[in-house]
Amino acid sequence: MQTAATYLVVIEDSPESGVAMRFAVQRAAHVDAAVALVSVVAPTEFLHFGSLQSAMAAEARADAEKLLDRLATEAETLAGVRPATRVLDGEPAKAILAHVKNNPGIRALVLGTATRGSPSALVSFFAGETAGSLPCILMLVPGGLEPARIADLA
């Protein structure tokens, strides 16, 4: 997907995803890199009614596309460049890891962290045993960062 140096931001329906996106967009602008936003649609549980399962999967994909479009529009407003977007299918951690490994232009995997409570499953996965074998930098962006602080850090 990406050939230029890219900051890949994982987007979930959470405030910290927006903070991670804002950081990545501003950081990428400083180092002349691109930004890509990715969201993952996890497989639905098997239902006996295949048409219902297909409808649920289509709705989840549509929701992910809307979320990506909304944050891509926000990113474009911030930086003047619209990031690439992509919806992946599968178990989130595995799908993201495969995507990162298959795209050598990814410079950093950017995840937002919750302001309180335990880390998300993705943060735990990527910052745990997987961290040492990633083919790129892992950036964990605190979800409570204010816009002025993001600008200072980026």
Secondary structure as UniProt FT lines:
FT   STRAND          6..10
FT   HELIX           15..31
FT   STRAND          34..41
FT   HELIX           50..79
FT   STRAND          84..89
FT   HELIX           92..101
FT   TURN            104..105
FT   STRAND          106..113
FT   HELIX           121..127
FT   TURN            128..130
FT   HELIX           131..133
FT   STRAND          137..142
FT   TURN            143..144
FT   HELIX           147..153
//
